[in-house]
Amino acid sequence: MFGLGTGELILIFLAILLLFGAKRIPEIARGLGTGIREFKRATREIQDELSRPADRLEPPRPPLAKEAPEDSKNPSAA
């Protein structure tokens, strides 16, 4: 695992235990798990939205009406 041996992993665990204490480690692990779960949910939602066909995202718009020629707009210009 990341090129670390058993001795290094034990040393890292002991350092974390000394820094945070035995009571804080479960709280930290719970917060980390919640963060990872939220990140996975957000990425899944983005993937679902991107995989949806474009026509399902927005209803089609009706075609625009053609404008009348310039002369018919201003009858006094003739």
PyMOL Python script that loads the backbone (N, CA, C, O; Angstrom):
from pymol import cmd

cmd.read_pdbstr("""\
ATOM      1  N   MET A   1       0.850  -1.181   0.000  1.00  0.00           N
ATOM      2  CA  MET A   1       0.000   0.000   0.000  1.00  0.00           C
ATOM      3  C   MET A   1       0.888   1.234   0.000  1.00  0.00           C
ATOM      4  O   MET A   1       1.497   1.551   1.022  1.00  0.00           O
ATOM      5  N   PHE A   2       0.974   1.928  -1.113  1.00  0.00           N
ATOM      6  CA  PHE A   2       1.757   3.144  -1.299  1.00  0.00           C
ATOM      7  C   PHE A   2       3.237   2.936  -0.987  1.00  0.00           C
ATOM      8  O   PHE A   2       3.948   3.904  -0.715  1.00  0.00           O
ATOM      9  N   GLY A   3       3.706   1.711  -1.021  1.00  0.00           N
ATOM     10  CA  GLY A   3       5.113   1.435  -0.754  1.00  0.00           C
ATOM     11  C   GLY A   3       5.493   1.576   0.716  1.00  0.00           C
ATOM     12  O   GLY A   3       6.675   1.697   1.036  1.00  0.00           O
ATOM     13  N   LEU A   4       4.512   1.560   1.611  1.00  0.00           N
ATOM     14  CA  LEU A   4       4.791   1.670   3.038  1.00  0.00           C
ATOM     15  C   LEU A   4       4.788   0.278   3.662  1.00  0.00           C
ATOM     16  O   LEU A   4       3.952  -0.567   3.342  1.00  0.00           O
ATOM     17  N   GLY A   5       5.718   0.071   4.537  1.00  0.00           N
ATOM     18  CA  GLY A   5       5.781  -1.199   5.247  1.00  0.00           C
ATOM     19  C   GLY A   5       4.916  -1.169   6.494  1.00  0.00           C
ATOM     20  O   GLY A   5       4.299  -0.154   6.816  1.00  0.00           O
ATOM     21  N   THR A   6       4.879  -2.292   7.188  1.00  0.00           N
ATOM     22  CA  THR A   6       4.072  -2.416   8.402  1.00  0.00           C
ATOM     23  C   THR A   6       4.562  -1.459   9.482  1.00  0.00           C
ATOM     24  O   THR A   6       3.756  -0.848  10.184  1.00  0.00           O
ATOM     25  N   GLY A   7       5.862  -1.327   9.618  1.00  0.00           N
ATOM     26  CA  GLY A   7       6.427  -0.443  10.643  1.00  0.00           C
ATOM     27  C   GLY A   7       6.039   1.009  10.424  1.00  0.00           C
ATOM     28  O   GLY A   7       5.699   1.716  11.372  1.00  0.00           O
ATOM     29  N   GLU A   8       6.090   1.453   9.171  1.00  0.00           N
ATOM     30  CA  GLU A   8       5.710   2.836   8.877  1.00  0.00           C
ATOM     31  C   GLU A   8       4.235   3.091   9.142  1.00  0.00           C
ATOM     32  O   GLU A   8       3.870   4.148   9.655  1.00  0.00           O
ATOM     33  N   LEU A   9       3.373   2.115   8.791  1.00  0.00           N
ATOM     34  CA  LEU A   9       1.942   2.272   9.034  1.00  0.00           C
ATOM     35  C   LEU A   9       1.627   2.355  10.525  1.00  0.00           C
ATOM     36  O   LEU A   9       0.785   3.151  10.940  1.00  0.00           O
ATOM     37  N   ILE A  10       2.301   1.537  11.327  1.00  0.00           N
ATOM     38  CA  ILE A  10       2.101   1.584  12.779  1.00  0.00           C
ATOM     39  C   ILE A  10       2.566   2.924  13.328  1.00  0.00           C
ATOM     40  O   ILE A  10       1.908   3.504  14.191  1.00  0.00           O
ATOM     41  N   LEU A  11       3.682   3.412  12.840  1.00  0.00           N
ATOM     42  CA  LEU A  11       4.194   4.706  13.294  1.00  0.00           C
ATOM     43  C   LEU A  11       3.228   5.845  12.927  1.00  0.00           C
ATOM     44  O   LEU A  11       2.996   6.741  13.739  1.00  0.00           O
ATOM     45  N   ILE A  12       2.679   5.814  11.741  1.00  0.00           N
ATOM     46  CA  ILE A  12       1.710   6.829  11.323  1.00  0.00           C
ATOM     47  C   ILE A  12       0.454   6.749  12.188  1.00  0.00           C
ATOM     48  O   ILE A  12      -0.064   7.780  12.618  1.00  0.00           O
ATOM     49  N   PHE A  13      -0.038   5.547  12.446  1.00  0.00           N
ATOM     50  CA  PHE A  13      -1.222   5.383  13.285  1.00  0.00           C
ATOM     51  C   PHE A  13      -0.977   5.905  14.694  1.00  0.00           C
ATOM     52  O   PHE A  13      -1.847   6.559  15.270  1.00  0.00           O
ATOM     53  N   LEU A  14       0.182   5.629  15.250  1.00  0.00           N
ATOM     54  CA  LEU A  14       0.503   6.124  16.592  1.00  0.00           C
ATOM     55  C   LEU A  14       0.602   7.650  16.612  1.00  0.00           C
ATOM     56  O   LEU A  14       0.164   8.284  17.572  1.00  0.00           O
ATOM     57  N   ALA A  15       1.168   8.237  15.571  1.00  0.00           N
ATOM     58  CA  ALA A  15       1.260   9.696  15.501  1.00  0.00           C
ATOM     59  C   ALA A  15      -0.133  10.319  15.440  1.00  0.00           C
ATOM     60  O   ALA A  15      -0.389  11.331  16.092  1.00  0.00           O
ATOM     61  N   ILE A  16      -1.031   9.719  14.661  1.00  0.00           N
ATOM     62  CA  ILE A  16      -2.410  10.219  14.581  1.00  0.00           C
ATOM     63  C   ILE A  16      -3.101  10.068  15.928  1.00  0.00           C
ATOM     64  O   ILE A  16      -3.837  10.958  16.355  1.00  0.00           O
ATOM     65  N   LEU A  17      -2.870   8.954  16.591  1.00  0.00           N
ATOM     66  CA  LEU A  17      -3.458   8.717  17.909  1.00  0.00           C
ATOM     67  C   LEU A  17      -2.977   9.746  18.925  1.00  0.00           C
ATOM     68  O   LEU A  17      -3.763  10.231  19.739  1.00  0.00           O
ATOM     69  N   LEU A  18      -1.692  10.082  18.883  1.00  0.00           N
ATOM     70  CA  LEU A  18      -1.159  11.089  19.797  1.00  0.00           C
ATOM     71  C   LEU A  18      -1.675  12.489  19.475  1.00  0.00           C
ATOM     72  O   LEU A  18      -1.965  13.266  20.384  1.00  0.00           O
ATOM     73  N   LEU A  19      -1.792  12.816  18.191  1.00  0.00           N
ATOM     74  CA  LEU A  19      -2.250  14.149  17.798  1.00  0.00           C
ATOM     75  C   LEU A  19      -3.720  14.391  18.124  1.00  0.00           C
ATOM     76  O   LEU A  19      -4.067  15.447  18.653  1.00  0.00           O
ATOM     77  N   PHE A  20      -4.577  13.442  17.821  1.00  0.00           N
ATOM     78  CA  PHE A  20      -6.007  13.659  17.940  1.00  0.00           C
ATOM     79  C   PHE A  20      -6.626  13.018  19.172  1.00  0.00           C
ATOM     80  O   PHE A  20      -7.675  13.473  19.629  1.00  0.00           O
ATOM     81  N   GLY A  21      -6.026  12.002  19.713  1.00  0.00           N
ATOM     82  CA  GLY A  21      -6.600  11.311  20.862  1.00  0.00           C
ATOM     83  C   GLY A  21      -7.577  10.238  20.422  1.00  0.00           C
ATOM     84  O   GLY A  21      -8.097  10.270  19.307  1.00  0.00           O
ATOM     85  N   ALA A  22      -7.819   9.287  21.314  1.00  0.00           N
ATOM     86  CA  ALA A  22      -8.665   8.134  20.992  1.00  0.00           C
ATOM     87  C   ALA A  22     -10.122   8.529  20.805  1.00  0.00           C
ATOM     88  O   ALA A  22     -10.848   7.859  20.070  1.00  0.00           O
ATOM     89  N   LYS A  23     -10.566   9.607  21.457  1.00  0.00           N
ATOM     90  CA  LYS A  23     -11.969   9.995  21.353  1.00  0.00           C
ATOM     91  C   LYS A  23     -12.281  10.690  20.031  1.00  0.00           C
ATOM     92  O   LYS A  23     -13.398  10.579  19.525  1.00  0.00           O
ATOM     93  N   ARG A  24     -11.322  11.396  19.474  1.00  0.00           N
ATOM     94  CA  ARG A  24     -11.567  12.156  18.242  1.00  0.00           C
ATOM     95  C   ARG A  24     -11.444  11.311  16.979  1.00  0.00           C
ATOM     96  O   ARG A  24     -12.019  11.679  15.955  1.00  0.00           O
ATOM     97  N   ILE A  25     -10.730  10.212  17.008  1.00  0.00           N
ATOM     98  CA  ILE A  25     -10.513   9.408  15.793  1.00  0.00           C
ATOM     99  C   ILE A  25     -11.824   8.894  15.194  1.00  0.00           C
ATOM    100  O   ILE A  25     -11.988   8.989  13.978  1.00  0.00           O
ATOM    101  N   PRO A  26     -12.777   8.349  15.982  1.00  0.00           N
ATOM    102  CA  PRO A  26     -14.046   7.934  15.368  1.00  0.00           C
ATOM    103  C   PRO A  26     -14.832   9.094  14.752  1.00  0.00           C
ATOM    104  O   PRO A  26     -15.481   8.926  13.719  1.00  0.00           O
ATOM    105  N   GLU A  27     -14.775  10.259  15.377  1.00  0.00           N
ATOM    106  CA  GLU A  27     -15.457  11.427  14.817  1.00  0.00           C
ATOM    107  C   GLU A  27     -14.840  11.826  13.480  1.00  0.00           C
ATOM    108  O   GLU A  27     -15.555  12.152  12.533  1.00  0.00           O
ATOM    109  N   ILE A  28     -13.528  11.799  13.411  1.00  0.00           N
ATOM    110  CA  ILE A  28     -12.826  12.144  12.171  1.00  0.00           C
ATOM    111  C   ILE A  28     -13.164  11.136  11.079  1.00  0.00           C
ATOM    112  O   ILE A  28     -13.410  11.516   9.934  1.00  0.00           O
ATOM    113  N   ALA A  29     -13.177   9.844  11.431  1.00  0.00           N
ATOM    114  CA  ALA A  29     -13.486   8.797  10.456  1.00  0.00           C
ATOM    115  C   ALA A  29     -14.922   8.936   9.958  1.00  0.00           C
ATOM    116  O   ALA A  29     -15.185   8.758   8.769  1.00  0.00           O
ATOM    117  N   ARG A  30     -15.852   9.255  10.860  1.00  0.00           N
ATOM    118  CA  ARG A  30     -17.249   9.440  10.472  1.00  0.00           C
ATOM    119  C   ARG A  30     -17.393  10.622   9.511  1.00  0.00           C
ATOM    120  O   ARG A  30     -18.091  10.526   8.502  1.00  0.00           O
ATOM    121  N   GLY A  31     -16.738  11.719   9.825  1.00  0.00           N
ATOM    122  CA  GLY A  31     -16.783  12.900   8.950  1.00  0.00           C
ATOM    123  C   GLY A  31     -16.168  12.620   7.594  1.00  0.00           C
ATOM    124  O   GLY A  31     -16.681  13.068   6.569  1.00  0.00           O
ATOM    125  N   LEU A  32     -15.073  11.883   7.587  1.00  0.00           N
ATOM    126  CA  LEU A  32     -14.425  11.520   6.324  1.00  0.00           C
ATOM    127  C   LEU A  32     -15.339  10.623   5.486  1.00  0.00           C
ATOM    128  O   LEU A  32     -15.445  10.804   4.272  1.00  0.00           O
ATOM    129  N   GLY A  33     -15.997   9.660   6.130  1.00  0.00           N
ATOM    130  CA  GLY A  33     -16.928   8.780   5.419  1.00  0.00           C
ATOM    131  C   GLY A  33     -18.104   9.540   4.838  1.00  0.00           C
ATOM    132  O   GLY A  33     -18.526   9.278   3.712  1.00  0.00           O
ATOM    133  N   THR A  34     -18.639  10.489   5.613  1.00  0.00           N
ATOM    134  CA  THR A  34     -19.747  11.302   5.133  1.00  0.00           C
ATOM    135  C   THR A  34     -19.316  12.151   3.933  1.00  0.00           C
ATOM    136  O   THR A  34     -20.059  12.282   2.960  1.00  0.00           O
ATOM    137  N   GLY A  35     -18.131  12.716   4.008  1.00  0.00           N
ATOM    138  CA  GLY A  35     -17.621  13.531   2.899  1.00  0.00           C
ATOM    139  C   GLY A  35     -17.425  12.715   1.637  1.00  0.00           C
ATOM    140  O   GLY A  35     -17.769  13.166   0.544  1.00  0.00           O
ATOM    141  N   ILE A  36     -16.881  11.532   1.776  1.00  0.00           N
ATOM    142  CA  ILE A  36     -16.663  10.664   0.612  1.00  0.00           C
ATOM    143  C   ILE A  36     -18.000  10.244   0.010  1.00  0.00           C
ATOM    144  O   ILE A  36     -18.153  10.228  -1.211  1.00  0.00           O
ATOM    145  N   ARG A  37     -18.966   9.904   0.861  1.00  0.00           N
ATOM    146  CA  ARG A  37     -20.289   9.505   0.386  1.00  0.00           C
ATOM    147  C   ARG A  37     -20.961  10.653  -0.372  1.00  0.00           C
ATOM    148  O   ARG A  37     -21.562  10.431  -1.424  1.00  0.00           O
ATOM    149  N   GLU A  38     -20.864  11.864   0.151  1.00  0.00           N
ATOM    150  CA  GLU A  38     -21.456  13.039  -0.504  1.00  0.00           C
ATOM    151  C   GLU A  38     -20.774  13.321  -1.847  1.00  0.00           C
ATOM    152  O   GLU A  38     -21.438  13.674  -2.822  1.00  0.00           O
ATOM    153  N   PHE A  39     -19.456  13.166  -1.893  1.00  0.00           N
ATOM    154  CA  PHE A  39     -18.719  13.375  -3.139  1.00  0.00           C
ATOM    155  C   PHE A  39     -19.140  12.358  -4.199  1.00  0.00           C
ATOM    156  O   PHE A  39     -19.328  12.720  -5.360  1.00  0.00           O
ATOM    157  N   LYS A  40     -19.288  11.090  -3.810  1.00  0.00           N
ATOM    158  CA  LYS A  40     -19.716  10.059  -4.757  1.00  0.00           C
ATOM    159  C   LYS A  40     -21.122  10.333  -5.268  1.00  0.00           C
ATOM    160  O   LYS A  40     -21.400  10.141  -6.452  1.00  0.00           O
ATOM    161  N   ARG A  41     -22.015  10.781  -4.384  1.00  0.00           N
ATOM    162  CA  ARG A  41     -23.389  11.083  -4.792  1.00  0.00           C
ATOM    163  C   ARG A  41     -23.412  12.234  -5.793  1.00  0.00           C
ATOM    164  O   ARG A  41     -24.142  12.190  -6.783  1.00  0.00           O
ATOM    165  N   ALA A  42     -22.609  13.263  -5.528  1.00  0.00           N
ATOM    166  CA  ALA A  42     -22.567  14.412  -6.433  1.00  0.00           C
ATOM    167  C   ALA A  42     -22.011  14.019  -7.802  1.00  0.00           C
ATOM    168  O   ALA A  42     -22.546  14.444  -8.826  1.00  0.00           O
ATOM    169  N   THR A  43     -20.952  13.221  -7.835  1.00  0.00           N
ATOM    170  CA  THR A  43     -20.397  12.801  -9.123  1.00  0.00           C
ATOM    171  C   THR A  43     -21.379  11.911  -9.876  1.00  0.00           C
ATOM    172  O   THR A  43     -21.464  11.988 -11.102  1.00  0.00           O
ATOM    173  N   ARG A  44     -22.129  11.062  -9.155  1.00  0.00           N
ATOM    174  CA  ARG A  44     -23.120  10.207  -9.804  1.00  0.00           C
ATOM    175  C   ARG A  44     -24.239  11.061 -10.418  1.00  0.00           C
ATOM    176  O   ARG A  44     -24.696  10.781 -11.526  1.00  0.00           O
ATOM    177  N   GLU A  45     -24.677  12.101  -9.698  1.00  0.00           N
ATOM    178  CA  GLU A  45     -25.715  12.987 -10.237  1.00  0.00           C
ATOM    179  C   GLU A  45     -25.234  13.701 -11.496  1.00  0.00           C
ATOM    180  O   GLU A  45     -25.989  13.841 -12.459  1.00  0.00           O
ATOM    181  N   ILE A  46     -23.992  14.149 -11.493  1.00  0.00           N
ATOM    182  CA  ILE A  46     -23.440  14.838 -12.666  1.00  0.00           C
ATOM    183  C   ILE A  46     -23.348  13.878 -13.845  1.00  0.00           C
ATOM    184  O   ILE A  46     -23.679  14.250 -14.971  1.00  0.00           O
ATOM    185  N   GLN A  47     -22.902  12.645 -13.601  1.00  0.00           N
ATOM    186  CA  GLN A  47     -22.810  11.664 -14.678  1.00  0.00           C
ATOM    187  C   GLN A  47     -24.187  11.346 -15.245  1.00  0.00           C
ATOM    188  O   GLN A  47     -24.344  11.215 -16.459  1.00  0.00           O
ATOM    189  N   ASP A  48     -25.195  11.218 -14.365  1.00  0.00           N
ATOM    190  CA  ASP A  48     -26.555  10.942 -14.831  1.00  0.00           C
ATOM    191  C   ASP A  48     -27.078  12.089 -15.689  1.00  0.00           C
ATOM    192  O   ASP A  48     -27.718  11.861 -16.715  1.00  0.00           O
ATOM    193  N   GLU A  49     -26.807  13.308 -15.270  1.00  0.00           N
ATOM    194  CA  GLU A  49     -27.287  14.465 -16.016  1.00  0.00           C
ATOM    195  C   GLU A  49     -26.589  14.577 -17.377  1.00  0.00           C
ATOM    196  O   GLU A  49     -27.225  14.934 -18.369  1.00  0.00           O
ATOM    197  N   LEU A  50     -25.309  14.279 -17.428  1.00  0.00           N
ATOM    198  CA  LEU A  50     -24.578  14.355 -18.690  1.00  0.00           C
ATOM    199  C   LEU A  50     -24.967  13.229 -19.641  1.00  0.00           C
ATOM    200  O   LEU A  50     -24.895  13.398 -20.858  1.00  0.00           O
ATOM    201  N   SER A  51     -25.373  12.096 -19.109  1.00  0.00           N
ATOM    202  CA  SER A  51     -25.716  10.972 -19.972  1.00  0.00           C
ATOM    203  C   SER A  51     -27.146  11.067 -20.504  1.00  0.00           C
ATOM    204  O   SER A  51     -27.506  10.344 -21.432  1.00  0.00           O
ATOM    205  N   ARG A  52     -27.964  11.948 -19.929  1.00  0.00           N
ATOM    206  CA  ARG A  52     -29.321  12.153 -20.406  1.00  0.00           C
ATOM    207  C   ARG A  52     -29.299  12.809 -21.782  1.00  0.00           C
ATOM    208  O   ARG A  52     -28.480  13.699 -22.011  1.00  0.00           O
ATOM    209  N   PRO A  53     -30.172  12.401 -22.713  1.00  0.00           N
ATOM    210  CA  PRO A  53     -30.212  13.057 -24.025  1.00  0.00           C
ATOM    211  C   PRO A  53     -30.558  14.537 -23.882  1.00  0.00           C
ATOM    212  O   PRO A  53     -31.276  14.929 -22.962  1.00  0.00           O
ATOM    213  N   ALA A  54     -30.050  15.338 -24.784  1.00  0.00           N
ATOM    214  CA  ALA A  54     -30.241  16.787 -24.711  1.00  0.00           C
ATOM    215  C   ALA A  54     -31.708  17.172 -24.853  1.00  0.00           C
ATOM    216  O   ALA A  54     -32.133  18.153 -24.242  1.00  0.00           O
ATOM    217  N   ASP A  55     -32.498  16.437 -25.636  1.00  0.00           N
ATOM    218  CA  ASP A  55     -33.896  16.807 -25.826  1.00  0.00           C
ATOM    219  C   ASP A  55     -34.735  16.577 -24.575  1.00  0.00           C
ATOM    220  O   ASP A  55     -35.817  17.152 -24.450  1.00  0.00           O
ATOM    221  N   ARG A  56     -34.263  15.753 -23.653  1.00  0.00           N
ATOM    222  CA  ARG A  56     -35.009  15.520 -22.415  1.00  0.00           C
ATOM    223  C   ARG A  56     -34.708  16.590 -21.375  1.00  0.00           C
ATOM    224  O   ARG A  56     -35.460  16.735 -20.412  1.00  0.00           O
ATOM    225  N   LEU A  57     -33.632  17.339 -21.547  1.00  0.00           N
ATOM    226  CA  LEU A  57     -33.273  18.361 -20.576  1.00  0.00           C
ATOM    227  C   LEU A  57     -34.165  19.592 -20.712  1.00  0.00           C
ATOM    228  O   LEU A  57     -34.542  20.196 -19.707  1.00  0.00           O
ATOM    229  N   GLU A  58     -34.504  19.966 -21.939  1.00  0.00           N
ATOM    230  CA  GLU A  58     -35.246  21.188 -22.184  1.00  0.00           C
ATOM    231  C   GLU A  58     -36.286  20.912 -23.258  1.00  0.00           C
ATOM    232  O   GLU A  58     -35.958  20.334 -24.294  1.00  0.00           O
ATOM    233  N   PRO A  59     -37.543  21.316 -23.032  1.00  0.00           N
ATOM    234  CA  PRO A  59     -38.550  21.055 -24.076  1.00  0.00           C
ATOM    235  C   PRO A  59     -38.226  21.855 -25.335  1.00  0.00           C
ATOM    236  O   PRO A  59     -37.672  22.951 -25.248  1.00  0.00           O
ATOM    237  N   PRO A  60     -38.566  21.318 -26.496  1.00  0.00           N
ATOM    238  CA  PRO A  60     -38.271  22.038 -27.744  1.00  0.00           C
ATOM    239  C   PRO A  60     -39.068  23.337 -27.816  1.00  0.00           C
ATOM    240  O   PRO A  60     -40.213  23.402 -27.367  1.00  0.00           O
ATOM    241  N   ARG A  61     -38.454  24.356 -28.380  1.00  0.00           N
ATOM    242  CA  ARG A  61     -39.101  25.655 -28.508  1.00  0.00           C
ATOM    243  C   ARG A  61     -39.838  25.714 -29.838  1.00  0.00           C
ATOM    244  O   ARG A  61     -39.395  25.126 -30.825  1.00  0.00           O
ATOM    245  N   PRO A  62     -40.978  26.432 -29.868  1.00  0.00           N
ATOM    246  CA  PRO A  62     -41.688  26.567 -31.151  1.00  0.00           C
ATOM    247  C   PRO A  62     -40.870  27.446 -32.094  1.00  0.00           C
ATOM    248  O   PRO A  62     -40.111  28.300 -31.635  1.00  0.00           O
ATOM    249  N   PRO A  63     -41.014  27.247 -33.405  1.00  0.00           N
ATOM    250  CA  PRO A  63     -40.246  28.067 -34.358  1.00  0.00           C
ATOM    251  C   PRO A  63     -40.658  29.528 -34.252  1.00  0.00           C
ATOM    252  O   PRO A  63     -41.811  29.839 -33.956  1.00  0.00           O
ATOM    253  N   LEU A  64     -39.705  30.417 -34.496  1.00  0.00           N
ATOM    254  CA  LEU A  64     -39.965  31.852 -34.442  1.00  0.00           C
ATOM    255  C   LEU A  64     -40.790  32.281 -35.644  1.00  0.00           C
ATOM    256  O   LEU A  64     -40.593  31.770 -36.747  1.00  0.00           O
ATOM    257  N   ALA A  65     -41.719  33.224 -35.439  1.00  0.00           N
ATOM    258  CA  ALA A  65     -42.537  33.741 -36.534  1.00  0.00           C
ATOM    259  C   ALA A  65     -41.676  34.657 -37.396  1.00  0.00           C
ATOM    260  O   ALA A  65     -40.842  35.406 -36.886  1.00  0.00           O
ATOM    261  N   LYS A  66     -41.887  34.589 -38.698  1.00  0.00           N
ATOM    262  CA  LYS A  66     -41.122  35.444 -39.610  1.00  0.00           C
ATOM    263  C   LYS A  66     -41.653  36.868 -39.528  1.00  0.00           C
ATOM    264  O   LYS A  66     -42.858  37.088 -39.405  1.00  0.00           O
ATOM    265  N   GLU A  67     -40.757  37.811 -39.597  1.00  0.00           N
ATOM    266  CA  GLU A  67     -41.154  39.213 -39.539  1.00  0.00           C
ATOM    267  C   GLU A  67     -41.654  39.659 -40.911  1.00  0.00           C
ATOM    268  O   GLU A  67     -41.255  39.127 -41.947  1.00  0.00           O
ATOM    269  N   ALA A  68     -42.536  40.650 -40.883  1.00  0.00           N
ATOM    270  CA  ALA A  68     -43.072  41.206 -42.124  1.00  0.00           C
ATOM    271  C   ALA A  68     -41.999  42.071 -42.771  1.00  0.00           C
ATOM    272  O   ALA A  68     -41.116  42.573 -42.075  1.00  0.00           O
ATOM    273  N   PRO A  69     -42.056  42.257 -44.086  1.00  0.00           N
ATOM    274  CA  PRO A  69     -41.071  43.127 -44.756  1.00  0.00           C
ATOM    275  C   PRO A  69     -41.131  44.547 -44.215  1.00  0.00           C
ATOM    276  O   PRO A  69     -42.142  44.946 -43.637  1.00  0.00           O
ATOM    277  N   GLU A  70     -40.069  45.306 -44.392  1.00  0.00           N
ATOM    278  CA  GLU A  70     -39.941  46.672 -43.875  1.00  0.00           C
ATOM    279  C   GLU A  70     -41.051  47.581 -44.373  1.00  0.00           C
ATOM    280  O   GLU A  70     -41.564  48.394 -43.603  1.00  0.00           O
ATOM    281  N   ASP A  71     -41.440  47.470 -45.645  1.00  0.00           N
ATOM    282  CA  ASP A  71     -42.420  48.379 -46.234  1.00  0.00           C
ATOM    283  C   ASP A  71     -43.797  48.246 -45.579  1.00  0.00           C
ATOM    284  O   ASP A  71     -44.516  49.236 -45.448  1.00  0.00           O
ATOM    285  N   SER A  72     -44.164  47.045 -45.172  1.00  0.00           N
ATOM    286  CA  SER A  72     -45.495  46.856 -44.589  1.00  0.00           C
ATOM    287  C   SER A  72     -45.568  47.372 -43.161  1.00  0.00           C
ATOM    288  O   SER A  72     -46.665  47.559 -42.633  1.00  0.00           O
ATOM    289  N   LYS A  73     -44.435  47.605 -42.527  1.00  0.00           N
ATOM    290  CA  LYS A  73     -44.436  48.119 -41.153  1.00  0.00           C
ATOM    291  C   LYS A  73     -44.807  49.599 -41.110  1.00  0.00           C
ATOM    292  O   LYS A  73     -45.498  50.039 -40.191  1.00  0.00           O
ATOM    293  N   ASN A  74     -44.359  50.356 -42.083  1.00  0.00           N
ATOM    294  CA  ASN A  74     -44.571  51.800 -42.096  1.00  0.00           C
ATOM    295  C   ASN A  74     -45.313  52.172 -43.374  1.00  0.00           C
ATOM    296  O   ASN A  74     -44.680  52.391 -44.408  1.00  0.00           O
ATOM    297  N   PRO A  75     -46.646  52.249 -43.323  1.00  0.00           N
ATOM    298  CA  PRO A  75     -47.407  52.527 -44.555  1.00  0.00           C
ATOM    299  C   PRO A  75     -47.199  53.938 -45.079  1.00  0.00           C
ATOM    300  O   PRO A  75     -47.405  54.164 -46.272  1.00  0.00           O
ATOM    301  N   SER A  76     -46.801  54.903 -44.252  1.00  0.00           N
ATOM    302  CA  SER A  76     -46.630  56.268 -44.713  1.00  0.00           C
ATOM    303  C   SER A  76     -45.311  56.469 -45.453  1.00  0.00           C
ATOM    304  O   SER A  76     -45.099  57.538 -46.027  1.00  0.00           O
ATOM    305  N   ALA A  77     -44.434  55.498 -45.462  1.00  0.00           N
ATOM    306  CA  ALA A  77     -43.141  55.629 -46.131  1.00  0.00           C
ATOM    307  C   ALA A  77     -43.296  55.512 -47.638  1.00  0.00           C
ATOM    308  O   ALA A  77     -42.367  55.864 -48.364  1.00  0.00           O
ATOM    309  N   ALA A  78     -44.406  55.042 -48.130  1.00  0.00           N
ATOM    310  CA  ALA A  78     -44.590  54.835 -49.579  1.00  0.00           C
ATOM    311  C   ALA A  78     -44.858  56.059 -50.321  1.00  0.00           C
ATOM    312  O   ALA A  78     -45.030  56.018 -51.539  1.00  0.00           O
TER     313      ALA A  78
END
""", "prot")
cmd.dss("prot")
cmd.show_as("cartoon", "prot")
cmd.util.cbc("prot")
cmd.orient("prot")
